[in-house]
Amino acid sequence: MSELIDLSYEIYQGMPIYPGDREVELINNKKIMRDGYCNHNLKMGMHTGTHLDLPAHMLEDVRNAADISLNNLSGQTKLIYAAGQKIIKVKPDYQKLIEKNDIVIIYTGFAEEYGNQKYYRQHPVISEELADLLIAKEVKLLGFDMPSPDYSPFKIHQKLFENDIFILENLCNLEKLLGLESFKLFVFPLKVRAEAAPCRVAAEI
């Protein structure tokens, strides 16, 4: 029997944010003992926690998260092991491993630093060579357990977006997938009219 592994971070008041983003506010403004029911209000940026980046994040693209079919965000997924690599480069077996329309997930182990400034300031980066391979293979989605594939001026972001590859940032629990080369991934972003969206992400194993 298959099992779903949750790869998404919880959303909560004061959770880690990318430097410069707004703080998360999750306010319990109605309480059962006082008001007869419970209610929360949430204020957060779209690039907080586990989230999907779309080309409109950095390009003139009219599509927003509400436009994207869930069929484009789920499917066969290949896991790349890249722990200890500051620059994630191509390995010979990637040519055979990665197929057209795959989702590619990169395990770096850097989720261990989530909540520390190091997570945002010293995370690994994806090489242009690897980005070029993903483009040549026509993958539809790239995800990883770090906050970004690059640093300013965000050339890898732009290169992937220009080739219609979506980016899934801040995944967790990828260590539970180690040893699997292939599995099915399900990505459910908020149906929000924005260039990005917080997501619930699960792997079926």
N, C-alpha and C positions, 0 to 999 in steps of 0.2 A: 504493500500500500504506500502511495506517495505521501510526502510530507512537505509542508510549506515552511521555509525559513525566512523570517522577517529580516530584511536588510535595511530597515529605516530607523532613524533616530526619533525619539520622543520629542514632542513640542511642549515646552514648558516655560514659565516665567523665568527670565534671566538666562536662558540657554545660550550656548556659544553662538557667536555671529561672526561673519566675515568683517574684518576691520573696515569701519566706515559705514556699515549698515546700521539700521535702527535696531534698538533693543526690542526683544519680544515682550509684549505685555499680554498676559493671560489673566484676566480679572474676573473673579467670582462676584458679580454685582447683584445677584439675587440668591438668597439663602432660604432653605426650607423652613427653618425655625422662625425666621423673621417674615418672609414673603410668601410662604406656602409652596414655593417651587425653587428649583435651582437653575441658574443660567450663568454662562460665562461669555465674556467678550474677548476677542483675540485681535491684536494688532501685531503685524510682523511683515518683514520684507519677503519677497518671493524667492530670494536666494538664501533662505535660512534653512538649516537642517538638510535632510535628504531632499533634493529637488532636481527638477528637469530644466536644463537650459535649452532654449530654442534659438534658431538663427537670428530672430528679431532682437536678441540680446545685444548683438553687435553689428548687425547688417540691416539694411532697409528691406525688411521682410514683413509682409502684411499678416502672416499667420500668427496666431496666438495659441496659448495652451488649450483653449476651448475648441480650436479648429482641428486638433490632432486626433486622428482615429486611434483607439486603443490597440487596434490590430498592428499599428506601426510601432508600438511600444512594448510588445510582448513577442516571445518566440524563442527559437533555439539560441542558446548562449554559450560562448566559449570563455573559459577562465584562463587568464595569463598570470603566472606567478612572477612577481617582480620585487619581492622583499629585498631590502638592502640596496636597491639601485636608486641613486640620486637622479640619474637621467635614464629613463626607461627606453631601452633600445630594442631593435628587432633581433630575434633569435631565429636560427635556420628553420626550426620546426613550425614557426608561425605561418609560413607560406602554406603548409599543408593543413594546419589546424583550422585556420580561419577561412570561412566560405562566404560567398555572396549572400547578402541580407542577414548575416549573423548579427547578434548583439555580442559585444566584447566587453567583458568585465576584467579589470586589472586589480589584483591583490597586491598591495604594497606593505601591509601591516601597519600603515601609518595611522590607522584609526585609534591605535593605542595612545596617540597624542591629542585626541579630540578633547577640547576644553582647555588646552594649553595654547599659549601664543605661538609656540613652536609649530603647532598644527597648521597655522596660517602663514607663518614666516619662513619655514624651512622644509616645506613638503617637497616630495619628488616632482619631477616634470617629465612630460612625454617628449621624446625626441621627434624632430621633423621627419626623420626616416620612418619611425613607427606610424606617425600620422599619415605619411604618404602610403604606407602599406594598407592601412585601414581604408583609405580613400580608394586605392586600386582594387581592394576586395569588395568595395561597395557595401560596407557594413552600415547598418541603419542607426545604431546607438552605441555609444561608448560610455561606460561607467567605471567608477573607481572609489576607493576608500580614502580619499583626500579631497580638499576643497576646490582644487582647480588643476587642469593639466599643464598650467604655465603661470608665468607672472607677467606683469605689464611689460610691453604693450600687447600681450595676449595674442601672439601670432598663431599659436596652435588652436585656440578657440576659433579664430577667424578662418583658418585653413579648413577646419572640420565643418564649420557652418557653411562656408562657400560650397562645400560638397554635400550639403544636406544631411550631415551626420549630427544627431542630437547628442547632448552631453548630460550624463547623470552623475551628480556630485554628492559627496558625503554619504557614501554607503557604509554600512557596518555589518558585523557578523560574517564577513567573507571567509574568515578562518574555518567556518563550518562547511564550506564548500571545497576546501582543499582536498586534492585527490580526484576531484571530478573534472574532466575536461569539458563536459557538455551537460547542460541542464536547461530547463525552461524557466524563463524570467517573466514576471508579470509586473508592469509598472502602471500605477493608477495616480496620475496627477490631478490636482484640483482642476475642475473645468472652469478656469478663470481666464478672463480676457487680458492676458499679460504675456510678457516675453519669457516668463519662467513660471514654475509652479511647484509648491511643495508636493511630495509624493509619498505614497505607501508602496513599497517595493518588496516583492517576495520571490524566492527561488523555489521551484518545485523539484524535489529530489526523490 
